[in-house]
Amino acid sequence: MSFHPIARRAATVAVAAASVTVALAGAGPAQASTTSASTPPAHSVPKFEVERGMYAGGFDPAVARAHGYKIVTYANGDQQAVPVNPRSGQKKGPLVVKAAATRGTLAPANSGYDEVTGDCGESWIYGTQAGTDHVDLESGFTVTDPAIAYNWVISLSDANGTSHQGGSGTLAERTSWEGQWNGLYQDDYTTDQVSTSSVALLEDGTTCYSGGPFIVLGGLG
């Protein structure tokens, strides 16, 4: 079953707040209250929490080289860390979009990544805006044991409805697979999820299903 990240964060905050309350209540020796019945209670301090995302804003080329990556610069000035060996199984880094010349800085791309890990492997999905109402999509999996076949389905929903991408085939006892779908038309926004029916067939007969990672990209138009 897949849960929206916002719901997960809200649950985490609620549990954390409860833990802090219990900890404070149990800290130190018990003391009698000195507030009389006629004394108005002290004003409580309002509590709030703010969360913001993290984004790629640059590169350390030496670190990239040491870990098998190189930094590429595209014709429009965008940059990305990509594996030196495309067969290594390493994933590309997030696209770093060049900002307006007047700012002279790098801005975060309109992109998203999610992965779900289970008892037989992990599945993931990565998408980035490739132009007005267009996205590039990558998805795949890594399993704990050699696999002989797979069937992968991704649902893409936008303002016009739902479409599907994916793939299937043999794996010759490999433990990972990934697919790429470029220039997909998605009207205004896109919600892309790996179907929980997506499966890798392991050599011992185990059917290893995806946990259903998903991403949401807005402002495509």
C-alpha positions, 0 to 999 in steps of 0.5 A, a space after each residue: 500500500 502506498 502512502 502520500 509523503 505529506 501524510 507520512 510527514 504529518 504522522 511523523 510530526 504527530 508522533 514526535 510531538 507526543 514523544 517530546 510532551 511525554 519526555 518533558 512531563 517526565 523530566 526532573 522531580 515532581 513539584 507542587 504548583 505555585 499558581 493560585 486559583 485566582 492567578 490566570 494561566 500563562 499564555 501558551 507559546 504557539 508551536 509550528 513546524 516548517 519544512 522545505 525541500 532540498 535541491 541540487 545547486 552545484 557539483 564537486 567534480 573531484 568527488 564525482 570523479 572519485 565515485 565514477 561520475 562525470 559532470 556534463 553540461 548540455 547545450 542550454 547550460 543545464 548540468 548533470 552528474 552521470 556515470 562514466 560507465 553507462 553500464 555501471 548501474 549507477 543512477 544519474 543525478 538530478 538535473 541542475 537548471 541554469 538560472 537567468 544570467 542576471 542571477 548567475 546561480 543554479 536553480 533546482 529542476 522541476 524533478 522528483 524521485 522516490 524509491 520503496 525498499 522491501 524484503 526482496 529488493 527496491 524499486 524506484 522512479 525518477 522524472 524531470 520536466 523536459 520542456 513545456 508539458 513534457 517529461 523524461 521518466 526513468 524507473 527500475 529495480 534492484 533485487 536481492 537475488 538473480 532474476 530471470 524475467 520482469 514485467 514493469 508498468 507505470 501509470 501517468 496521470 495528467 489533466 487529460 487522464 491516465 496513460 501507461 508506460 513500461 516494459 517486459 522481458 528476460 534478465 539472464 540472472 541479472 539483479 537490476 533493470 531500468 527503463 527510460 521514456 523521454 519526451 512524454 506529453 503530460 498536460 499541466 501536471 503529472 502524477 507517475 506511479 509504478 504499479 504494485 503489479 510490476 514484478 521481477 521473477 527471481 531464479 528461485 521462483 519468488 515473484 518480487 513485486 514493486 512497493 509502488 513508488 510515485 512522483 508528482 510534478 506540477 507547473 508543466 504548462 
